[in-house]
Amino acid sequence: MLVAFSISPTATAEDGSVSEAVAAAVRVVEESGLPWELTSMFTTVEGEWDEVMAVVKRAVDVVAEVSPRVGLVLKADIRPGYDGQLTAKVERVRALLDESGREG
């Protein structure tokens, strides 16, 4: 399964930045050993249901250590029997763009 999630602390540093809390959450994902990707809006992680959800919970817990309230947005692609979809889905679209000569 693929899970794209975004965690936001409601209490932030004096400058309004959430970067430190987000970095702590991403560090949890990185240390999980699961395939993952960071974008400007979401962190996507790939694995089995229980291991992915455990990573998301640990990431939320880390952010909760610095904020009394945490927001979580989560989107899941649940497709049993498929691995490597973190990159394969993008590669399929890029191949179609290449065929049409319109890659950006």
C-alpha positions as CSV (number, residue, x, y, z in Angstrom):
1,M,0.0,0.0,0.0
2,L,1.0,3.6,-0.5
3,V,0.1,6.2,2.1
4,A,0.6,9.9,1.5
5,F,0.3,11.9,4.7
6,S,0.9,15.4,6.0
7,I,1.3,16.2,9.7
8,S,0.9,19.7,11.0
9,P,1.5,20.9,14.5
10,T,-1.0,23.7,15.6
11,A,1.6,25.3,17.9
12,T,4.6,26.5,16.0
13,A,7.9,28.1,16.6
14,E,7.9,31.9,17.2
15,D,8.6,32.5,13.5
16,G,5.5,30.4,12.6
17,S,7.6,27.7,11.0
18,V,6.6,24.0,11.3
19,S,9.8,22.8,9.6
20,E,11.4,21.4,12.7
21,A,8.4,19.3,13.7
22,V,7.9,18.1,10.1
23,A,11.6,17.1,9.9
24,A,11.2,15.1,13.1
25,A,8.2,13.3,11.6
26,V,10.1,12.6,8.3
27,R,13.1,11.3,10.3
28,V,10.7,8.6,11.8
29,V,9.7,7.6,8.2
30,E,13.4,7.6,7.1
31,E,14.4,5.4,10.1
32,S,11.6,2.9,9.3
33,G,13.5,1.5,6.4
34,L,10.4,1.5,4.2
35,P,10.5,3.1,0.8
36,W,9.4,6.7,1.0
37,E,9.4,10.1,-0.8
38,L,9.1,13.6,0.5
39,T,7.4,16.4,-1.5
40,S,6.5,19.9,-0.6
41,M,3.0,18.9,0.6
42,F,3.2,15.2,1.6
43,T,5.4,12.3,2.7
44,T,4.6,9.1,0.9
45,V,5.6,5.7,2.3
46,E,5.1,2.2,0.9
47,G,4.6,-1.1,2.8
48,E,2.1,-3.4,4.4
49,W,-0.9,-1.9,6.3
50,D,0.4,-2.5,9.8
51,E,3.9,-1.3,9.2
52,V,2.8,1.8,7.3
53,M,0.2,2.8,9.9
54,A,2.7,2.2,12.7
55,V,5.1,4.6,11.0
56,V,2.4,7.2,10.6
57,K,1.4,6.9,14.3
58,R,5.0,7.2,15.4
59,A,5.4,10.3,13.2
60,V,2.3,11.9,14.8
61,D,3.5,11.0,18.3
62,V,6.8,12.8,17.6
63,V,5.0,15.9,16.4
64,A,2.7,15.7,19.4
65,E,5.8,16.0,21.7
66,V,6.1,19.6,20.6
67,S,2.5,20.6,19.9
68,P,-0.6,20.1,22.1
69,R,-2.7,19.6,18.9
70,V,-1.7,17.8,15.7
71,G,-3.5,17.8,12.3
72,L,-3.2,14.7,10.0
73,V,-4.2,14.4,6.4
74,L,-3.8,10.9,5.0
75,K,-4.5,9.3,1.6
76,A,-4.0,5.6,1.0
77,D,-3.8,3.5,-2.2
78,I,-4.6,0.0,-0.9
79,R,-3.6,-2.6,-3.6
80,P,-2.6,-5.9,-2.1
81,G,0.0,-7.9,-4.1
82,Y,1.7,-4.8,-5.6
83,D,5.2,-3.6,-4.5
84,G,7.4,-0.9,-5.9
85,Q,4.4,1.4,-6.7
86,L,6.1,4.4,-5.2
87,T,8.1,4.8,-8.4
88,A,6.2,2.5,-10.8
89,K,3.1,4.7,-10.9
90,V,5.2,7.7,-11.8
91,E,7.2,5.8,-14.4
92,R,4.0,4.7,-16.2
93,V,2.9,8.3,-16.5
94,R,6.3,9.5,-17.6
95,A,6.4,6.8,-20.3
96,L,3.1,8.0,-21.7
97,L,4.3,11.5,-21.7
98,D,7.5,10.5,-23.5
99,E,5.4,8.7,-26.1
100,S,3.4,11.8,-26.8
101,G,6.5,14.0,-26.7
102,R,5.0,16.3,-24.0
103,E,7.1,15.7,-20.9
104,G,7.5,18.8,-18.7
